[in-house]
Amino acid sequence: MRQSAVSFEADGLTFEGVVAQPDDGAGPWPGVVICHPHPLHGGNMDNNVVLALALGLAQEGFVTLRFNFRGVGGSQGEHTGGEKESQEVLAALELIKAWPDTNGKTGLIGYSFGTSVILRHGELHDEADVIVLVSPPFRAVEDTPLKESKVPAMIVTGDRDRLVDSTQLDAELASFKNAIEFKLFDGVDHFWYGQESRLVPEVHRFFTDKLKPGYKR
């Protein structure tokens, strides 16, 4: 696996990120952008969940881009509570689509705050072929324009997550026009510490099914 530090522009600001990809030369591969948890609570692109997904998917034949939202690490700007953060997500999607070793098929992953940004901004739903939401806040799911989208999507959360009411979430998904796959992990809280190895294969399976039809290991 190869990792490359990258930078890109959005909203007059410069953002930092890392692209990870297989090094076996068998590409091109689908690209995946990963959005990290809340910046005001220590969230960044090297969060345990983000890093596990970025490296785990790269080992399985995807090109991943994780990046820092505005005001985090070496990314410029200030946190806006999710109002403007969609602009760097759009720019990250453009970068991964233009990456030499990607094939034009693109997945988008959010974790916690990252899911709120994705769910809030419908323009992001038009730019991804598949969306995965890890531990999304219920209020973000309740009000999302994703309800009207046809993009394949999956929600993954834990039954001990105090920030996500899985019972409410399950009922809310019935209001989506397109069926959302819902995976509930037992014994998992919002932070997934020590449980990342259970999450990555499930996301890999979903992306392989949607972005690599007919793929056989």
Protein Blocks (a to p, Z undefined) as FASTA:
>chain_A
ZZddddddeehiacdddddddfkhpaccdddddddddfknopafkbfklmmmmmmmmmno
pacdddddehiajbgcjdehhmmmmmmmmmmmmmmmmpmkbghiacdddehjlmmmmmmm
mklmmmpcbdcdehiafklmmmpcklmpcbdcdddddfklfkbcfklmmmmmmmpmbacd
ddddehiafkopoilmmmmmmmmmmmmmmmmghiaZZ
